[in-house]
Every structure is written in structure tokens, then in C-alpha cells.
Amino acid sequence: MHHYILKQILVLLTLFSMVPVAGAHTGSIRGKVKDGTTGKGLEGVNVYLSRAGKSAYTDAFGSFMIRDLKPGLDSIRLSIPGHQAVVAGISVEEGITTALEYSMRISQVALKDVTINAERQVNHSPVSLVDLKLRPINTAQDMMRLVPGIFLSQHQGGGKAEQMFLRGFDLDHGTDINISVDGMPVNMVSHAHGQGYADLHFLIPELVDNMEFGKGPYTIDKGNLATAGWVAFRTKDYLDHSFVKLEGGTYGYFRAVTGIDLLGKDGQERNEQAYIAAEYGYNRSYFDQSQDFNRINLTAKYSKQIGDDRQLSITLSGFHSNWDASGQIPERAIQEHLIDRFGQLDQEGGETGRLHVNVQYNQSINHNSNLKLNVYAGTYSFSLYSNFTFYLVDTINGDQIHQKENRIFEGFHLAYSNKHRIAHLEALFEAGLEIRNDNTNNSELSHTVDRVFLNDIRLGDIHETNLGAYANETIHLLPQLVAGIGTRYDYFIQSYLNKIPALSELPSAQYNNGAFCPKAVLYYNVGTKSRIYINYGIGFHSNDTRDIYFKPSAGSDVVPLEHAVDLGLILKPLPGLLLQTAIYRMGLAQEYTYSGDAGDEPVLHGKTLRSGLDFSGRYQPFKWLFIDADLSLSKARYQDLPEGQNYVELAPALCSTGGVLIRPMANFSFGLRYRYMDDRPANTDNTVIAPGYFLLDLSASFSRPHYEFGLQIQNLTNTNWNEAAFDTETRLRGEAKPVEELCFTPGNPIFLKLSACYKF
């Protein structure tokens, strides 16, 4: 099917490239859009000319250019959520490029400012910006919930990265979703706990300026792990004001965060900004035993505009957290009154830290070309004690395990873009080069009791290098018809040094492999009110290096490929109504399950197929009322297992989120949100069910220029729900035989949080 789609797109490209486009007797406009408060260029502003029906969006410097315009009068509209739209008349002159400059003032977020722009391929970005500015945020990891269809579950004391679900994927902690912050990857490949482990807790949520996301493997500059989708966060280059914020809540919750602008107005006049921010959090949590979760974050960022065409930013970030945890418990432990829902059978816990530097450089070569460079390096540590099976293996000491690693990582991403013409057609060429290197010393899985070492299960050094290159061409076949086609190539060098000789005769092994991943897109815009699109792409997630060491037959499939296609529609029938729906089909060639908890040989489940439908709606009928809803339907099945025994474990078939936000006054808001997840199969024959849940959260806020107050009530109806659930074989102390049943981590009961922020 995918070969047929590619052939049809190539035919369309050929046919439309022959369409004659008049290049004479036209003019152009070149513009710059600035923030009315800081004077900095505004990135991502939608530009639309009503008479010409042409559009553009501003680059990182706030610049845009539109060519081949018929001489005469036209109307230009500039819009971006969070700033007041600008509408003005312009005059286009034959043979002349008219220079324009605009300033946009900050205003309340409004859906009428979301524009479907033919120049911009990222369909979801305006929605994510609106949601980010309107919804209450608790943690940086919690911001992942802003992606329609993503669900999170935390099942170890708040310190471990959350488990995620999207489009019929149990993403685990990041296996099938590519996450980045300011262009720096968050996922940890061949992690001690699981492939692609993505811990976002180092990111202070008050520093997030914007986020973009995409579903499926269709975005050319997103490589490894971008199978179900990707999420990219961007932090602020400057603070609008310094601030101090305090939060307190039930179950011993406390959080303090501050951000200090270091250069002030003098820095703005020199086009440079710098700030430092710090965060401390503590949470006893709602379990019978205190979780004693402690986290501290420090972030410093320096940004400078060098002339009109260069930008530089340097970010330093440090993070550390430690916690205890009650872990997941089997249902029979409650039924037999050994513990209650919030009790524990073995104390778990962990400690993790991260220190990194990230340098971003952006240069406008000319009005048509741009160069971006990301260079990053860091160190990372992780230590986790868990017990999922209790006394299944060791009936005397228990089955507690310790997962530990120390990692050094570094890399860069160089991206080049050039606007040009192909047979009088507007086109955009993009190319990039990426290198990422990870060195992990003493990646450990060991057997412990009461956190005291007993023996090693796995111990070794992991080296993994990912080299990637891509090229993509986007062509405006007509002003509103756009086609894009490109490919990326990724090459992996993976090696493992085994430090337990008894496990294998091979002291070490290395595997090199690579894959081409072509991608194509075709979309048509009707003005600024609708878009129909089809996306096709091949993506992948690399296998854990230990997969291909302990099961060498996996070596030929180090880069298992996914073929995917989306057919979607974006519709804006009213200024305050935005609807989006897509049907998709995603087939993964291979799914190995390497158990970082057991250290077993990977289990080959073979091919999987996921198909489904996504729907998102945003409605603002009045300035003071905002309504949103997201719905995801998915069917996930193994292709090499018999019918009825081929369910993908924990894959959500139906989930939905939504809410209502009321702003009766400009400085006061009240919101009610829901989360719903249907029952899910916990095993391949669907005989064990992970029960679904429906939750309500309430929020309210009051703000003035120099202070803000907030209130949140989570799980308003005090529902008993399971945040995480697994089908696990366990043996409790004293049991003669093991039992396979549902084990779960209970979700939070009703929780109250108050916050106060002072700005200066």
C-alpha cells in the first residue's frame, strides 16, 4: 500500500510541476514582526493576504517574505495566539519588494487567532500553544498531557519517568515517542530501566515558552523513537518579569520556584537576556508509607541577538531527585487484607540526576536561507530499587532488584533550509545532519534485599552512536496545494561489554546497521479555514543494545521499521471553532520486549498493526468561554499470533480528555476537566483486564499585574482508580505457588493544591 501512495504522490509532483506560473508583472513584500513589549522578532506569526490568497509565517527573527503578487491593494492579517491580531492595508508595486514592519501587543489567548497556514506543515502547533497558555500545569512531565491522545501514569513515588500511551502504543517510558527540549533529546537509549526512557522532570514548567508535537513518523527531522509521535518543548529566551511562586497541598505537598531576570532593560537595549531559575519540590504523597519525594532543579539561560540575522543561546541545567515508593501490588493482597489500597509489600525507591549544557545558534544567511546548529553534552545518573514479583524467584530473600547506570552523552544537530523556485513554483529545501553518542558505564541489574547487594544479574558497558542525515523538498504546486517528499538515513553503532563472564562466552559484541526512512506529505488548504492532508512515512525505534547482545538473531533488525499513513482534515468553520480528525494505519515490522526488570532474553512478538481515529475540537463561542475535547480510538494487534490471542498488552482502545474554561473577568478563570480511559487488555488473550477510569479535576485562578493565586482540586469525585496496571506472576511471602493476576498502583484520591505567585 505504501509503495502505491508514494507512486501517486510522485505523479502529482510531476504533473503540477508543468503548470505554467506567470513570473512577470508581479511584486513582493518583505516584512518583520516584533513583540510590542520587548522589540524582539516574533517567531511563528501567521501572515495571510486576503486578495492574493497567499500565506507565510515568520522565522526565528520575525521575518517573512511573499513573492509573485499582482500589483495593487491588498489586506494583510497577522495572527498568533497570545498577541492581538493586526490587520492592515498594503500596496504591492510591480517589480518592487516592499519592506514592511509590524508590532504586535500581548493579549489574551483566542481561538480566532489560530490560522491554518499553507506555509506551515506542523498542523498541531497553534492548538498546543493555546492549550499551554490556558490549562493548569503541575509538572513538566504533566505537560505531555497537552498532546491530544497522550495519557500518563506514574507508578513509583513520583520520581521515575511516567509511563505513556498514544495511538494504541504502550510507550512505556518513551520507547515510541521522541521528546526534546530546545532541540536536545530527552530520551535515553539502552537505559537501565527501559529503551527510550524519557525523564522530563529536569524541565521547570514556568520556563516553557512553546511546544510542538506530531503524531506518526512523518516529520523529517525526527528520527529514532518517533514511531507513535514526537513532542518538542522550547524554553523562554527571556523572562517577562522576575517571580517567586509557592505551592502547597494535601498529603504533604510543597513546591517553591523562582526565576530572576539578570539583565533587565539594559540587557534588552543590548539585545541580550539572561535569567536563572530554581525549583524545589517535596511530596509525602497519599500512600500509607511516606514517599519522601525530593526534587531540585537549577537552570540558567543566556540569549543574544547578534545583529539582525544571528541568534545565540546557552542553557545550563542541573537536576537531582530522590524518593521512596510503595510500588505496584497484586489484587489478592487487598482481598486477603494483608494491606489496604495504599499499602506496600516491599519498599522501593530511587535517585536520579542530570547536568547538561545546550548551545543553540541560528543564522539567517539571506532572505531565503537559514542555518541552525544545536550542540549539547551532559552527564546522567540513575538508581532504582523495585520488586514486582516479591518472592517468585527467591522465596527466602525476595526478588528486589537494583537498576543503575552512569552515562555521558553528547551530540549536535545541524539544519539548513532554503526557499527557492522549481519551474516558477515556490519551494523549500531542508537538509540536516545529526550525531548522538551515549556511553554508559556499569549498566547494572542486580539482586538486592533491603537495598543491600546480593548478586549481579546483568552488568556491562554500553556504547551507542546514532548518525543521521536527511533531505526534504516542499513544493507549492498551487498557492494552497503543497507537496513534500524526502528521506532520512540513520546509522547505528552499538556495542556491549559484558562484565559477567558466566552469562556468555562473548566478552563483547558490536552491531552496525542503518535504514532509509522516506516520507511524503500532500495537503490542500481552502483559504485559512480548512485543510485536507495525507501523510506517509517510515519510522523506527532502535532496539536496546542488550537485545542484540543476548539474542544475536536480533542483530539483523537493529532498526525495525514502521510504515504509517494518515488521512486527515482540519476545519475552522467559525472564527472560534477548530476541528481536526485523522484516520491512521501504522505497521511495525518487529517488536522485541527486552525486560530491563528481569534481564531475560528479549521476547519476539513479531509484527504489529495499529489503526484508529483521532479527533480534536476547540470551541470559543464567547470571549469568556473555552471548550475542548479530544478523542482517540485505536485497535492494536500482533500480526503473528492467532486471532483472539493477539491483543497488544495495555494498548488503549478508547480514551478521551476535555474540559470547560470560563473567564468571567480578564483576571479570573474557572475550569473543569475530565480524563477517561476505557478498559484495556493486560495480556495477549484479553483474559486479564486493566480497568479504565473517569476523573474530574477543578481549577481556578486570579491574577493581577504583580501577583497570581491558584486553586486545583484533582480527582474531584474521590474515585478509586488504578494509575498503572500490569498482568504479573507473583508469589507473596509464605505462598506455596505463584499466582498470575492484575497488579496495580493506585491513583491519587481527592487532592487540593493552592498556589501564590509574586512578580517583580
MIVEX-713800 format. One line per field, with one value per residue (C-alpha): residue number from 1; residue in one letter; x, z, y. Coordinates in steps of 0.05 Angstrom, whole numbers, plus 5000, padded with zeros to 4 digits. Layout:
% residues N
num <- [NUM/...]
residu <- [a/...]
xx <- [X/...]
zz <- [Z/...]
yy <- [Y/...]
% end
This chain:
% residues 760
num <- [1/2/3/4/5/6/7/8/9/10/11/12/13/14/15/16/17/18/19/20/21/22/23/24/25/26/27/28/29/30/31/32/33/34/35/36/37/38/39/40/41/42/43/44/45/46/47/48/49/50/51/52/53/54/55/56/57/58/59/60/61/62/63/64/65/66/67/68/69/70/71/72/73/74/75/76/77/78/79/80/81/82/83/84/85/86/87/88/89/90/91/92/93/94/95/96/97/98/99/100/101/102/103/104/105/106/107/108/109/110/111/112/113/114/115/116/117/118/119/120/121/122/123/124/125/126/127/128/129/130/131/132/133/134/135/136/137/138/139/140/141/142/143/144/145/146/147/148/149/150/151/152/153/154/155/156/157/158/159/160/161/162/163/164/165/166/167/168/169/170/171/172/173/174/175/176/177/178/179/180/181/182/183/184/185/186/187/188/189/190/191/192/193/194/195/196/197/198/199/200/201/202/203/204/205/206/207/208/209/210/211/212/213/214/215/216/217/218/219/220/221/222/223/224/225/226/227/228/229/230/231/232/233/234/235/236/237/238/239/240/241/242/243/244/245/246/247/248/249/250/251/252/253/254/255/256/257/258/259/260/261/262/263/264/265/266/267/268/269/270/271/272/273/274/275/276/277/278/279/280/281/282/283/284/285/286/287/288/289/290/291/292/293/294/295/296/297/298/299/300/301/302/303/304/305/306/307/308/309/310/311/312/313/314/315/316/317/318/319/320/321/322/323/324/325/326/327/328/329/330/331/332/333/334/335/336/337/338/339/340/341/342/343/344/345/346/347/348/349/350/351/352/353/354/355/356/357/358/359/360/361/362/363/364/365/366/367/368/369/370/371/372/373/374/375/376/377/378/379/380/381/382/383/384/385/386/387/388/389/390/391/392/393/394/395/396/397/398/399/400/401/402/403/404/405/406/407/408/409/410/411/412/413/414/415/416/417/418/419/420/421/422/423/424/425/426/427/428/429/430/431/432/433/434/435/436/437/438/439/440/441/442/443/444/445/446/447/448/449/450/451/452/453/454/455/456/457/458/459/460/461/462/463/464/465/466/467/468/469/470/471/472/473/474/475/476/477/478/479/480/481/482/483/484/485/486/487/488/489/490/491/492/493/494/495/496/497/498/499/500/501/502/503/504/505/506/507/508/509/510/511/512/513/514/515/516/517/518/519/520/521/522/523/524/525/526/527/528/529/530/531/532/533/534/535/536/537/538/539/540/541/542/543/544/545/546/547/548/549/550/551/552/553/554/555/556/557/558/559/560/561/562/563/564/565/566/567/568/569/570/571/572/573/574/575/576/577/578/579/580/581/582/583/584/585/586/587/588/589/590/591/592/593/594/595/596/597/598/599/600/601/602/603/604/605/606/607/608/609/610/611/612/613/614/615/616/617/618/619/620/621/622/623/624/625/626/627/628/629/630/631/632/633/634/635/636/637/638/639/640/641/642/643/644/645/646/647/648/649/650/651/652/653/654/655/656/657/658/659/660/661/662/663/664/665/666/667/668/669/670/671/672/673/674/675/676/677/678/679/680/681/682/683/684/685/686/687/688/689/690/691/692/693/694/695/696/697/698/699/700/701/702/703/704/705/706/707/708/709/710/711/712/713/714/715/716/717/718/719/720/721/722/723/724/725/726/727/728/729/730/731/732/733/734/735/736/737/738/739/740/741/742/743/744/745/746/747/748/749/750/751/752/753/754/755/756/757/758/759/760]
residu <- [m/h/h/y/i/l/k/q/i/l/v/l/l/t/l/f/s/m/v/p/v/a/g/a/h/t/g/s/i/r/g/k/v/k/d/g/t/t/g/k/g/l/e/g/v/n/v/y/l/s/r/a/g/k/s/a/y/t/d/a/f/g/s/f/m/i/r/d/l/k/p/g/l/d/s/i/r/l/s/i/p/g/h/q/a/v/v/a/g/i/s/v/e/e/g/i/t/t/a/l/e/y/s/m/r/i/s/q/v/a/l/k/d/v/t/i/n/a/e/r/q/v/n/h/s/p/v/s/l/v/d/l/k/l/r/p/i/n/t/a/q/d/m/m/r/l/v/p/g/i/f/l/s/q/h/q/g/g/g/k/a/e/q/m/f/l/r/g/f/d/l/d/h/g/t/d/i/n/i/s/v/d/g/m/p/v/n/m/v/s/h/a/h/g/q/g/y/a/d/l/h/f/l/i/p/e/l/v/d/n/m/e/f/g/k/g/p/y/t/i/d/k/g/n/l/a/t/a/g/w/v/a/f/r/t/k/d/y/l/d/h/s/f/v/k/l/e/g/g/t/y/g/y/f/r/a/v/t/g/i/d/l/l/g/k/d/g/q/e/r/n/e/q/a/y/i/a/a/e/y/g/y/n/r/s/y/f/d/q/s/q/d/f/n/r/i/n/l/t/a/k/y/s/k/q/i/g/d/d/r/q/l/s/i/t/l/s/g/f/h/s/n/w/d/a/s/g/q/i/p/e/r/a/i/q/e/h/l/i/d/r/f/g/q/l/d/q/e/g/g/e/t/g/r/l/h/v/n/v/q/y/n/q/s/i/n/h/n/s/n/l/k/l/n/v/y/a/g/t/y/s/f/s/l/y/s/n/f/t/f/y/l/v/d/t/i/n/g/d/q/i/h/q/k/e/n/r/i/f/e/g/f/h/l/a/y/s/n/k/h/r/i/a/h/l/e/a/l/f/e/a/g/l/e/i/r/n/d/n/t/n/n/s/e/l/s/h/t/v/d/r/v/f/l/n/d/i/r/l/g/d/i/h/e/t/n/l/g/a/y/a/n/e/t/i/h/l/l/p/q/l/v/a/g/i/g/t/r/y/d/y/f/i/q/s/y/l/n/k/i/p/a/l/s/e/l/p/s/a/q/y/n/n/g/a/f/c/p/k/a/v/l/y/y/n/v/g/t/k/s/r/i/y/i/n/y/g/i/g/f/h/s/n/d/t/r/d/i/y/f/k/p/s/a/g/s/d/v/v/p/l/e/h/a/v/d/l/g/l/i/l/k/p/l/p/g/l/l/l/q/t/a/i/y/r/m/g/l/a/q/e/y/t/y/s/g/d/a/g/d/e/p/v/l/h/g/k/t/l/r/s/g/l/d/f/s/g/r/y/q/p/f/k/w/l/f/i/d/a/d/l/s/l/s/k/a/r/y/q/d/l/p/e/g/q/n/y/v/e/l/a/p/a/l/c/s/t/g/g/v/l/i/r/p/m/a/n/f/s/f/g/l/r/y/r/y/m/d/d/r/p/a/n/t/d/n/t/v/i/a/p/g/y/f/l/l/d/l/s/a/s/f/s/r/p/h/y/e/f/g/l/q/i/q/n/l/t/n/t/n/w/n/e/a/a/f/d/t/e/t/r/l/r/g/e/a/k/p/v/e/e/l/c/f/t/p/g/n/p/i/f/l/k/l/s/a/c/y/k/f]
xx <- [5000/5056/5090/5025/5017/5089/5078/5015/5049/5107/5058/5023/5090/5108/5041/5037/5109/5088/5035/5056/5061/5069/5131/5127/5088/5090/5117/5138/5132/5184/5165/5188/5142/5164/5137/5107/5137/5208/5220/5245/5225/5164/5171/5111/5066/5015/5014/4956/4940/4865/4863/4923/4903/4977/5006/5071/5097/5154/5221/5262/5278/5206/5218/5175/5172/5117/5132/5095/5040/4997/5005/4951/4920/4912/4897/4947/4929/4980/4959/4989/4956/4974/4981/4930/4918/4940/4900/4927/4924/4985/5004/5041/5082/5106/5179/5190/5199/5161/5190/5140/5147/5094/5089/5041/5017/5007/4934/4891/4894/4838/4820/4804/4879/4893/4903/4910/4971/4992/5065/5066/5066/5062/4986/4981/5026/4973/4930/4987/5004/4931/4927/4993/4971/4901/4908/4936/5004/5031/5098/5138/5121/5047/5054/5056/4981/4974/4985/4915/4911/4970/4957/5006/5013/5062/5075/5136/5136/5135/5209/5211/5192/5118/5091/5057/5004/4988/4954/4950/5022/5042/5100/5129/5174/5190/5204/5159/5158/5214/5218/5265/5277/5307/5329/5365/5339/5308/5302/5357/5372/5390/5371/5379/5303/5277/5291/5279/5269/5248/5250/5226/5229/5291/5248/5216/5146/5145/5202/5167/5150/5121/5113/5102/5081/5065/5034/5066/5135/5123/5169/5235/5279/5251/5289/5297/5237/5188/5141/5078/5098/5143/5140/5188/5189/5221/5241/5237/5295/5277/5230/5176/5188/5223/5178/5172/5119/5098/5051/5023/4974/4946/4989/5049/5058/5102/5137/5176/5202/5235/5260/5306/5317/5392/5400/5335/5322/5396/5402/5342/5374/5436/5391/5414/5377/5396/5359/5368/5313/5309/5256/5249/5193/5173/5116/5099/5043/4979/5008/5009/5085/5117/5146/5192/5199/5251/5270/5314/5325/5372/5370/5408/5400/5435/5408/5435/5411/5473/5454/5390/5408/5441/5418/5456/5431/5467/5430/5459/5414/5423/5373/5371/5315/5307/5245/5215/5157/5105/5105/5052/5012/4972/4897/4896/4939/4880/4826/4864/4871/4946/4948/4899/4898/4954/4998/5064/5094/5167/5196/5221/5253/5307/5353/5370/5407/5426/5473/5477/5496/5458/5482/5436/5459/5412/5435/5397/5444/5399/5325/5318/5366/5373/5423/5410/5460/5448/5507/5496/5532/5515/5521/5464/5457/5401/5389/5324/5302/5239/5204/5149/5146/5160/5181/5171/5244/5278/5230/5278/5306/5253/5261/5281/5324/5371/5377/5434/5473/5520/5520/5556/5520/5536/5514/5496/5443/5457/5397/5396/5335/5330/5269/5276/5238/5227/5197/5168/5139/5155/5195/5231/5292/5312/5373/5404/5459/5455/5504/5488/5535/5519/5569/5541/5589/5567/5495/5472/5415/5427/5391/5384/5348/5330/5374/5435/5471/5467/5490/5494/5442/5468/5529/5563/5584/5541/5564/5514/5525/5469/5488/5430/5423/5360/5337/5267/5235/5168/5135/5076/5043/4988/4983/4943/4966/5031/5070/5132/5177/5242/5281/5328/5382/5402/5462/5475/5539/5521/5567/5562/5618/5594/5625/5595/5634/5587/5530/5561/5623/5625/5661/5635/5596/5585/5528/5525/5462/5423/5358/5328/5261/5225/5168/5117/5060/5006/4957/4908/4884/4818/4838/4851/4791/4806/4860/4857/4922/4953/5018/5060/5124/5172/5198/5233/5255/5323/5328/5362/5435/5426/5372/5423/5476/5435/5395/5443/5389/5360/5423/5395/5338/5373/5329/5259/5217/5147/5103/5048/4996/4949/4889/4865/4821/4829/4768/4754/4682/4675/4728/4722/4715/4772/4762/4812/4805/4851/4848/4913/4945/5013/5050/5114/5158/5182/5172/5224/5208/5272/5256/5302/5269/5285/5345/5315/5327/5282/5216/5200/5126/5136/5096/5042/4988/4952/4895/4847/4818/4837/4790/4803/4756/4768/4709/4707/4636/4648/4709/4699/4684/4732/4711/4757/4752/4800/4780/4824/4801/4853/4858/4926/4942/5001/5002/5039/4994/4927/4863/4837/4907/4939/4920/4976/4982/4957/4943/4885/4826/4787/4810/4786/4802/4766/4742/4710/4745/4705/4735/4680/4733/4800/4837/4795/4784/4749/4759/4732/4768/4758/4801/4772/4807/4769/4786/4848/4874/4931/4952/4951/4887/4848/4832/4862/4834/4866/4805/4792/4774/4738/4767/4746/4794/4775/4818/4811/4859/4860/4915/4937/4998/5043/5012/4971/4932/4911/4869/4867/4826/4846/4800/4742/4696/4748/4745/4783/4824/4887/4940/4982/4964/5002/4988/5044/5061/5077/5087/5075/5113/5092/5052/5065/5050/5055/4993/4985/4937/4930/4980/4968/4989/4930/4917/4912/4849/4820/4878/4877/4932/4939/4990/5012/5060/5092/5121/5172]
zz <- [5000/5018/4951/4915/4956/4942/4867/4866/4902/4853/4795/4825/4834/4761/4734/4775/4762/4690/4708/4680/4731/4709/4737/4703/4724/4798/4862/4930/5003/5057/5129/5201/5261/5331/5401/5423/5493/5481/5410/5394/5330/5337/5310/5283/5266/5212/5154/5104/5044/5031/4958/4936/4979/4997/5066/5103/5174/5209/5222/5286/5271/5260/5184/5126/5051/4998/4924/4858/4880/4830/4835/4873/4941/4988/5061/5107/5171/5224/5280/5334/5398/5457/5416/5388/5313/5265/5201/5154/5082/5037/4967/4921/4865/4802/4803/4873/4940/4992/5062/5120/5195/5248/5323/5360/5430/5481/5493/5518/5480/5430/5380/5327/5323/5302/5226/5180/5141/5076/5091/5156/5156/5232/5237/5313/5336/5344/5385/5432/5442/5460/5508/5540/5558/5582/5621/5691/5692/5752/5727/5663/5653/5661/5601/5558/5570/5526/5467/5447/5459/5506/5574/5632/5692/5749/5788/5830/5880/5831/5815/5758/5688/5675/5632/5569/5520/5450/5387/5413/5436/5507/5501/5566/5588/5518/5472/5416/5426/5410/5463/5461/5497/5458/5405/5456/5461/5527/5513/5539/5492/5522/5590/5653/5663/5591/5519/5505/5578/5578/5645/5636/5710/5698/5660/5701/5673/5684/5635/5577/5522/5469/5448/5382/5370/5315/5311/5269/5236/5184/5207/5170/5227/5279/5276/5328/5372/5333/5316/5353/5350/5377/5425/5424/5481/5474/5535/5542/5518/5569/5628/5623/5697/5756/5801/5863/5868/5926/5923/5979/5982/6018/6033/6049/5980/5975/5917/5911/5846/5828/5764/5764/5704/5708/5656/5657/5610/5599/5571/5526/5497/5480/5451/5504/5560/5617/5674/5728/5756/5814/5836/5898/5910/5965/5968/6023/5978/5994/6007/6077/6078/6064/5994/6015/5944/5938/5874/5860/5793/5772/5703/5674/5603/5564/5497/5450/5384/5343/5292/5253/5228/5284/5350/5404/5467/5520/5573/5634/5674/5735/5767/5825/5858/5906/5931/5964/5934/5953/5885/5849/5889/5870/5878/5926/5976/5988/5983/6037/6080/6080/6062/6040/5972/5992/6028/6008/6007/5996/6000/5933/5913/5873/5859/5793/5769/5706/5687/5616/5572/5508/5456/5401/5343/5289/5229/5171/5112/5068/5058/5032/5072/5145/5186/5255/5300/5365/5406/5473/5525/5593/5648/5676/5735/5754/5811/5823/5872/5853/5869/5821/5836/5912/5927/5860/5846/5914/5966/6023/6007/5958/5887/5898/5841/5832/5765/5760/5707/5697/5629/5588/5526/5473/5403/5352/5300/5240/5199/5134/5098/5032/4998/4923/4858/4815/4747/4777/4836/4907/4942/5008/5013/5081/5099/5164/5198/5267/5312/5381/5425/5491/5536/5596/5646/5691/5668/5725/5741/5808/5861/5929/5995/6034/5984/6002/5944/5936/5865/5794/5742/5686/5686/5627/5589/5532/5475/5424/5367/5321/5257/5218/5155/5119/5059/5042/4986/4996/4934/4928/4867/4874/4926/4971/4946/4977/4968/5004/4996/5029/5065/5123/5135/5205/5221/5288/5320/5383/5427/5494/5540/5586/5655/5680/5642/5664/5624/5555/5520/5483/5525/5479/5414/5365/5315/5259/5220/5185/5150/5099/5120/5063/5080/5038/5051/5007/5033/5006/5042/5028/5049/5123/5141/5124/5104/5079/5082/5072/5106/5091/5126/5150/5221/5272/5343/5353/5396/5463/5455/5504/5458/5404/5452/5490/5427/5368/5319/5331/5302/5232/5256/5298/5264/5260/5212/5217/5156/5170/5135/5159/5124/5160/5158/5195/5194/5221/5201/5251/5278/5347/5326/5306/5289/5270/5254/5224/5209/5211/5199/5229/5220/5258/5229/5295/5369/5416/5490/5530/5604/5640/5704/5694/5647/5606/5533/5492/5471/5397/5387/5313/5271/5299/5265/5295/5263/5290/5291/5327/5338/5370/5379/5406/5413/5439/5427/5471/5494/5565/5547/5521/5508/5485/5474/5447/5429/5407/5381/5367/5350/5364/5346/5338/5267/5280/5336/5328/5327/5397/5426/5392/5434/5448/5523/5555/5488/5499/5452/5474/5512/5517/5552/5552/5593/5601/5619/5640/5645/5671/5681/5648/5713/5737/5708/5729/5696/5699/5662/5652/5635/5611/5593/5575/5600/5566/5555/5604/5566/5495/5502/5538/5598/5646/5643/5665/5688/5659/5697/5693/5732/5742/5760/5780/5776/5790/5784/5799/5772/5775/5744/5804/5834/5820/5862/5841/5865/5839/5862/5828/5828/5849/5860/5901/5853/5868/5805/5782/5754/5728/5720/5695/5688/5731/5761/5835/5898/5966/6028/6051/5989/5962/5889/5847/5822/5757/5764/5758/5798/5803/5831/5860/5832/5877/5918/5921/5924/5939/5918/5929/5895/5900/5854/5862/5801/5805]
yy <- [5000/5049/5039/5056/5120/5142/5130/5172/5230/5229/5230/5291/5326/5314/5338/5401/5420/5431/5482/5550/5605/5677/5709/5777/5838/5820/5848/5822/5841/5830/5841/5838/5827/5847/5837/5903/5897/5873/5892/5822/5787/5742/5672/5633/5691/5672/5721/5720/5763/5761/5783/5742/5682/5673/5659/5656/5651/5687/5654/5657/5730/5751/5757/5735/5744/5733/5736/5737/5784/5822/5897/5934/5940/5881/5867/5834/5797/5777/5730/5686/5662/5707/5770/5818/5806/5861/5877/5929/5951/5944/5965/5918/5951/5918/5897/5923/5887/5928/5928/5925/5926/5910/5907/5860/5873/5817/5799/5741/5676/5670/5616/5668/5679/5607/5605/5545/5567/5534/5551/5513/5437/5427/5421/5419/5476/5531/5484/5465/5539/5555/5495/5512/5582/5563/5498/5489/5454/5415/5388/5389/5315/5335/5380/5317/5313/5375/5328/5303/5228/5221/5190/5186/5141/5147/5084/5096/5152/5210/5206/5157/5179/5168/5111/5139/5116/5142/5114/5042/5043/5029/5077/5051/5109/5134/5075/5101/5176/5225/5280/5341/5406/5464/5413/5369/5297/5275/5201/5155/5097/5029/5055/5012/5013/5013/5034/5107/5126/5200/5236/5308/5327/5370/5420/5476/5485/5560/5566/5533/5582/5536/5464/5429/5357/5309/5240/5186/5183/5238/5294/5293/5318/5269/5203/5149/5132/5176/5119/5139/5212/5267/5326/5386/5437/5505/5546/5621/5663/5716/5727/5779/5792/5760/5718/5676/5622/5578/5518/5475/5419/5358/5297/5340/5371/5432/5467/5532/5561/5627/5660/5721/5766/5783/5838/5877/5935/5948/5879/5889/5951/5909/5854/5804/5769/5724/5691/5639/5596/5547/5497/5454/5404/5356/5307/5257/5231/5194/5124/5094/5098/5166/5171/5229/5254/5310/5346/5406/5440/5496/5528/5587/5613/5668/5693/5745/5774/5788/5840/5826/5757/5716/5688/5652/5618/5578/5537/5504/5458/5414/5367/5317/5278/5220/5184/5122/5084/5033/5000/4960/4909/4847/4849/4789/4826/4872/4818/4778/4841/4839/4913/4966/5001/5049/4999/4967/4898/4919/4989/5014/5079/5113/5170/5206/5267/5304/5360/5387/5446/5462/5514/5538/5582/5608/5648/5678/5671/5714/5726/5655/5613/5595/5554/5525/5489/5452/5426/5392/5349/5323/5271/5229/5181/5133/5085/5048/4994/4954/4890/4868/4793/4794/4721/4688/4672/4677/4651/4669/4738/4763/4789/4861/4887/4947/4982/5032/5070/5128/5159/5212/5237/5289/5307/5360/5375/5419/5441/5482/5509/5547/5578/5574/5560/5499/5518/5582/5543/5564/5510/5498/5453/5425/5384/5363/5324/5294/5256/5230/5189/5154/5119/5082/5052/4994/4989/4946/4899/4865/4825/4860/4854/4916/4954/4911/4879/4803/4787/4814/4793/4838/4884/4916/4978/5004/5047/5073/5123/5147/5184/5213/5255/5279/5319/5343/5384/5420/5450/5496/5466/5519/5574/5527/5459/5435/5371/5348/5288/5269/5216/5208/5156/5134/5091/5058/5033/4993/4954/4918/4897/4841/4842/4776/4722/4666/4696/4688/4664/4730/4783/4837/4847/4903/4913/4964/4976/5030/5046/5095/5125/5161/5209/5246/5295/5325/5377/5427/5489/5525/5596/5597/5554/5482/5433/5362/5323/5255/5236/5175/5157/5103/5110/5066/5055/5025/4962/4963/4945/4887/4859/4846/4821/4770/4750/4757/4737/4807/4837/4838/4881/4934/4985/4955/4997/5024/5040/5091/5132/5187/5218/5280/5341/5407/5452/5521/5535/5592/5641/5608/5535/5490/5416/5363/5290/5237/5163/5125/5058/5041/4975/4959/4904/4878/4888/4860/4864/4869/4865/4912/4888/4814/4816/4759/4747/4792/4762/4768/4785/4799/4847/4894/4934/4994/5031/5082/5152/5216/5275/5342/5400/5470/5519/5591/5615/5676/5713/5685/5612/5559/5486/5430/5355/5301/5230/5172/5105/5051/4977/4946/4874/4827/4801/4735/4709/4674/4715/4726/4716/4775/4835/4885/4889/4954/4987/5036/5025/5087/5148/5219/5285/5351/5410/5477/5542/5603/5672/5719/5772/5783/5767/5708/5639/5575/5507/5436/5380/5305/5245/5180/5115/5052/4982/4953/4882/4867/4804/4779/4737/4793/4748/4798/4869/4934/4973/5042/5105/5172/5231/5304/5360/5431/5493/5568/5626/5701/5746/5818/5851/5834/5771/5708/5659/5590/5531/5460/5400/5336/5274/5318/5258/5219/5160/5096/5085/5049/5095/5036/4962/4900/4826/4797/4729/4739/4700/4731/4711/4642/4624/4554/4571/4634/4669/4708/4766/4841/4882/4957/5024/5063/5133/5194/5206/5276/5325/5400/5448/5523/5569/5641/5678/5747/5782/5838]
% end
